[in-house]
Amino acid sequence: MSFECPHCGEILGEMTCQACQRSLPEGSRYCNWCGEELVDDAGDQAAREGAPADDDEGPVDFASRKLCSDGTCIGVIGPDGRCKECGKPYTGEPEPEEEPEEEKEEEH
């Protein structure tokens, strides 16, 4: 069985799941058939390659990160004071949207 990239048509390499012995695209991290996590000859190297890496500033500290103040962006603020996703400068915490007040009926 050969695997073809659905985007460019390139023929992909093939590997076999150690658990169910079915064919998979080369470089797969999990078996499409049985869900087994796959490891290559280098041990757990395949699993580590896809793991999120620390960025240039060092390990990610989720507790101290600043989220983009745009309100619709999912990015975080970098050391330069700008969002890493949209590039907008940090302007402080986003304001919570005010809910419209329900119109009260006047009693006569």
C-alpha positions in Angstrom: 0.0 0.0 0.0 1.3 3.4 -0.8 0.2 6.8 0.7 -0.3 9.9 -1.4 -0.3 13.5 0.0 -3.9 14.8 -0.6 -2.5 18.3 -1.1 0.5 17.9 -3.5 0.2 14.3 -4.7 3.7 13.3 -3.5 4.0 9.6 -2.7 4.8 9.3 1.0 7.0 6.7 2.7 5.5 3.8 4.6 6.0 2.3 8.0 4.3 -0.5 10.0 2.6 -0.3 13.4 4.3 -2.6 15.9 1.0 -3.3 17.6 -1.4 -4.2 14.8 1.0 -4.6 11.9 -0.9 -2.3 9.5 0.7 0.1 7.1 0.9 3.8 8.0 2.4 6.9 6.4 6.1 7.4 7.3 6.6 9.8 10.3 3.2 9.0 11.9 3.2 9.5 15.7 0.1 7.3 16.3 -1.4 4.4 14.4 -4.4 5.4 12.3 -6.0 2.0 13.0 -5.4 1.1 16.7 -4.2 4.4 18.2 -0.9 3.0 19.4 1.8 5.6 20.0 4.6 4.8 17.7 8.4 4.9 18.4 11.2 4.5 15.9 14.6 2.8 16.1 15.9 5.8 18.1 13.6 4.9 20.9 11.1 7.7 21.8 12.6 10.2 19.4 9.5 10.2 17.2 7.3 11.2 20.1 9.7 14.0 21.2 10.0 15.5 17.8 6.3 16.6 17.7 6.3 17.8 21.3 6.0 21.6 21.8 9.5 23.1 22.1 10.5 25.9 24.4 10.6 29.1 22.5 13.6 31.4 22.1 12.9 33.0 25.5 13.3 29.7 27.3 10.7 27.4 28.9 7.1 28.5 28.6 5.7 29.8 31.9 1.9 29.7 31.4 1.1 31.4 34.7 3.0 34.6 33.8 2.2 35.0 30.1 0.2 38.0 28.9 -2.6 37.3 26.4 -3.2 39.6 23.4 -5.4 42.5 24.4 -7.1 42.5 21.0 -10.0 40.4 22.4 -10.3 38.2 19.3 -6.7 37.1 19.0 -5.3 33.9 20.6 -1.7 35.1 20.7 0.6 35.9 23.6 2.7 39.0 24.2 6.4 38.6 23.4 9.4 40.3 25.0 9.0 43.2 22.5 5.6 44.1 23.9 3.8 42.9 20.7 1.5 39.9 20.1 3.3 36.9 18.6 0.3 36.1 16.4 -1.2 39.4 15.1 1.7 41.8 15.9 -0.5 44.4 17.7 1.1 46.1 20.7 -0.1 45.2 24.2 -2.6 47.8 25.5 -3.6 46.1 28.8 -6.1 43.5 29.8 -9.1 43.4 27.4 -12.2 45.1 28.7 -15.0 42.7 29.4 -18.0 43.2 27.1 -20.9 44.9 28.9 -24.1 43.1 28.6 -27.0 45.3 27.4 -29.3 46.3 30.2 -32.8 44.9 29.9 -35.3 47.7 29.3 -37.4 48.0 32.4 -41.1 48.6 31.8 -42.3 51.8 33.4 -45.2 51.3 35.8 -48.0 53.8 35.4 
